[in-house]
Amino acid sequence: MNAVSPLDALRSAFQHWSGQAPDTVVRAPGRVNLVGEHTDYNDGFCLPVAIDRWTWVALRLRTDSTVRVRALDLGLPDDCFALDAPLQPLPQPHWANYVRGVLHAIQSRGHALRGMDIAITGNVPQGAGLSSSASLEVALAEGVRRSHALPLSGHDLARIGQQAEHEFAGCRCGIMDQLCSALGEAGSALLLDTRSLAVQAFPMPAELAVVVIESRIQRGLVESAYNDRRRECEEATRALGLPSLREAQMADLTRLDGTLLRRARHVVTDSARAMQLATLLASGDLVAIGRLLREAHASQRDDFEISRPEMDALVTLCNDAIGPEGGARMTGGGFGGCVVALLPHARVPALQAALNAGYRAPNGEPAVLHRCQPTAGAGLA
């Protein structure tokens, strides 16, 4: 008997809950960042891939100003509020703040919204560093854009999601996650210039597998030191007298020391690695790709100090199993979450075997390996 697809389950659940079928159903992908971590809020470069793990949003317009929201995967009470009263975030943490934040951000741009019934489901692992929150924000913004026929671009959707994070979720994130979810291209990584918001697609080599390994070590950007790292980068920028770390050269960093030196050095070198990896993808030099990924993890561990011993051990295990052609590093904001690996398809079984034999999370759970396909950004489901 065939399993019901998430999309069919969403449509059925919406019909049962709302009493009517949705008039708009959209989806937006999660993402994995290949290289360029914590560079986006420093106006630097990063190289993410939109992956075939999704958030789906079903929506139906109402005749009043009421918004009802159901998160099908959480088993928590619905959120219900009115659009003709000021939107405020709920006490932290609360999943509905992402929805409230997106609608507030759209309204703040001068767009009048009608009431809506909204149901949400997804298969982007939560708390794993694959941008489940950005996927939700962009999917919801896409659904509102289509249902209200709003003149919003993909870049607008990304900015709306980022504003929701800042003002309602309490995370001063950059814009990489939302841009990748909104503008992803099938079969390609995206080189993002987070100052100009220019996006350039670089096709992934056919022989290269994109693998994401869930460590089962949960992380949360708001609760972690993410905001502290952003503050330290801002302090380093002020100490250098520059508009952002985008303008910093390695020679400039001799004017820093201690923590600020390490933070700035990571940002400068990882931004450069993002551009280097984009070029290496075209060349197909798997040994150079692997070396760069290993350097990126060492920078996260030693200079930006966002890893932890369990993640370092997992990355080492992965690199040993992969060998010289390809490599692995921790991906995402840090302190747990996932490892991203680029390796020949033929090496994936060996990697899986090494994980089965050699890794358990602190709670005893095994790692989960996902083969991911670079996919398109937000759109109709």
Salt bridges, closest charged atoms under 4 A:
GLU37 OE1 - ARG329 NH2 2.73
ASP52 OD1 - ARG53 NH1 2.93
ASP64 OD1 - ARG62 NE 2.89
ASP78 OD1 - ARG70 NE 2.88
ASP79 OD2 - ARG100 NE 2.79
ASP117 OD1 - ARG62 NH1 2.98
ASP117 OD1 - ARG68 NE 3.01
GLU142 OE1 - ARG145 NE 2.97
GLU142 OE2 - ARG146 NE 2.62
ASP156 OD1 - ARG159 NH1 3.59
GLU167 OE1 - HIS104 NE2 3.49
ASP177 OD1 - ARG31 NE 2.77
ASP193 OD1 - ARG246 NH1 2.84
GLU214 OE2 - HIS370 NE2 2.73
ASP228 OD1 - ARG231 NH2 3.90
GLU232 OE1 - ARG229 NH1 3.82
GLU232 OE1 - ARG263 NE 2.65
GLU234 OE2 - ARG172 NH2 2.92
GLU234 OE2 - ARG230 NE 3.60
GLU235 OE2 - ARG231 NH1 2.91
GLU247 OE2 - ARG195 NH1 2.39
ASP252 OD1 - ARG255 NH2 3.80
ASP270 OD2 - HIS266 NE2 3.74
ASP270 OD1 - ARG273 NE 2.80
ASP302 OD1 - ARG301 NE 2.77
ASP303 OD2 - ARG265 NE 2.80
GLU305 OE1 - ARG262 NH2 3.35
GLU305 OE1 - ARG263 NH1 2.81
GLU310 OE1 - ARG308 NE 3.14
ASP312 OD1 - HIS297 NE2 2.89
GLU365 OE2 - ARG216 NH2 3.39
